[in-house]
């Protein structure tokens, strides 16, 4: 009888400790969620307003310059502010906890690709299959995959001479697989060890994922696979 009672008490104590750990983990997640929201709002209100003000003042100053003066430096300042604004929006998107799922990531990548290639002569097509669109995708994974995608698109425009670029996203609750493929001239020897490819490889390896480059005269295919939760 005493042995049974002791075992029951031990079982209750183990359950109490398990519940305590779960409660502490939940509170930590809630606290992190609130902090990420606060940082996102602060960045939007403070940095966003400041960058917009720089761009606006630069454009006003350019209009006030005499026509015969060189406005190249002001043009560069406007371009820098636009670049900073885009980068900030991407960071805000990655920080915002409301975007921590596969569906939002997929939609963002598609919108980005359509907008990016709309300014080029290349046709952009996409395909995707998400087993569970609401499945969580860690913020650091989202951010690094977005930068990987940007670099891949940039390489297509700068080096591929392609007419078409395809984006494929497949994911389940554990893995996400991204494929960027073009029908261009392939990677030239002086580009195979370039900064862009090194940057992409570094981003994926940082997430403990795998990346593969295939290239020939018919085009280039870049495949990356990472865990959805880092």
N, C-alpha and C positions, 0 to 999 in steps of 0.2 A: 504493500500500500504506500509506504514511504517513498519507494523508488518511483512509482507511478506519479505521485504528487510532485516529486522533484523534477521528473521529466516534463510534466505539464507546466511547471513554473519556468523551466528553461525554455520551453517552446514559446510561452507567452513573452518572455524577455526578448527572445530572438525576433519575434513579430514586432514588439515595441521598437526595437532598434532599427528594424527594416523600415517601419513606418516613419521613424524619426529621420532616417537618411533620405527617404522619398520626399518628406516635407521640406527638409533643408534644401534639397536639389531643386524642388519646385519654386521655393522662395528665391533661390539664387537665379533661376531662369527668369522669373518675373522682374527681379531687380535689374538684370542685364537688359531685358526687354525695355524697361523704362529708361535706362541710361542711353541705350541706342536711339530711342525716340528723341530724347533731350538733345543729344549731339546732332542728330539730323536737323531738328528744328533750329538749333543755334547756328549751324553752318549755313542753313538756308537764309536765315534772317540777317546774320552778320556778314558772312563772306559774300553771299549772293548779292546783297545790296551794294556792298563795296565794289565788287567787280563790275556790276552794271553801271555804277556811277563813273568808274574809270572809263568805260567804253563810251558812255554818253558825253562826258566832258571832252574826250579825245575827238569825237565826231563834231562837237560844237567848235572846238579849236581849229579843226581842219577847215571848216566852212569859213572861219574868220581870217584864214591866211590869204594873202594876195595870190592871185592865180599863177604868177610867175615864180613863186617859191616852191621848193621841193618839199613835198609832204610825206616822203618815204618813211621817216622815223615815226610819224604819227600813224601812218598806215600799219606799221609793224606793231605799234602799241595796241591798236584796235584788234589786230589778229591775235596778239598775246592774250588780251582780255577775253576774246571769244573762245580761245583754246582753254583758258582757265575756267571759264563758265561751263564748258562742256565737261571738263574733267571733274568739276565740283558736282555737277548733276549726276555723273556716273557714280561718284563716291557716295552721294546721298542715296541713290537707288540701292547700292550694295549694303549700306548701313541700315536702311529702313527695315525693321523686322516684319512689316507687312508683306515684303517681297520674298520671304523665306520659303518659297515653294517652287517646284519645277515649272508649273504653268506660267508664273510671272517671268521666270528666267527665259523660257521659250519665247514668249510674246515680246520681251524686250530685245532679244537677239534678232528676231525676225524684223521688228520695226527698225532696229539699227541698220541691218543689212539692206533693207529697202531704201532707207534714207541715204545710206552711204553710196550705194551703186547707182542711185537715181541721178547723181551728178556725173556719171561716167557713161561710156558707150557699152558697158557690159550689162548683160542680162542676169538678174539675180533670181534664183529659184531655191525653194526650201522644202524639206520634207521632215516630218517629225512623228515620233510615236512615244507617248508617255504612258506607261502602265498605270501609274497613279499620279495624275497631275497635281494633286494637293500634297504629295510627299515633300518632306522638308529638304531644303538644299542650304547647307551651311553658308553663312555670309561670306566667309573667306573663300570658299569654293566659287561662289557666284562672281565675286570681284576678280579673282585671278582668271577664271574662264572667260570673263568679258574682255579682259586685257589681252588674253591669248587670241580671242576671236578678232579683236581690233587689229592686232599685229598681222594675223593671217590675211585679213581683208586688205590691209595696207600693202602687203607683199604682192597680192594678186594685181592690184592697180599699178604698182611701181614696176614690177618685173615680168609678169606673166604674158602680157600681150594677148590675153584671153578675150573671148567674146561672151563667155558664160561662166558663172560661178554658182556652184551648188552648195547649200548648207543642209546637213542632215543631223538631227538631234534625236537620239534614242535614249530612254532612261527607264529604270525601274526603281525600287525603293533602296537599292544599294549602289548602283553604278549609273553614271551618265556618260554617254559616248557621243562625241562631236566629230563630224567629218566635214572638211572644207575641200572641195575639189574644183579645179578649173580645167579648161581645155586649151591652155596656152602652150608656150614653147618649152616649158619645163624649167628647172633650175639650172642656170648657167654655173660653170665651175667657180666663178668669183662670188657667187651668191650663196653657195652651199654652206659656207662657214660664216655667213654674215651675221650681223647683230640681231636682225629680226628673228632668224631661226633659233639663235642661242637664247633670245629672250623668251620665245614660245616654249622651248624645252625647259628652261628654268622655271617658268610659271607652273607647268604641269608636274615637274619633279618636286617642286615645293609642296604640292598637294599629294605627294607619294603616288602619283598616277603614271600612266604610260603614254608615250607619244611616238608616232611613226610617220616618217616622211617617205613618200614614193613619188618619183619624178622621172619623166622621159619626154620625148619630143611631142607627145600627145597631151601633156599637161602635168599638173602636180596635185597630189592628194595628201592631205594632212589629217591624221586620225589621233584623237586624244581620248583617253578613258580615265576617269577618276571616281573615287568614292563620293557619294552625295553628301555624306557627313564626314567632315574632316576631323 
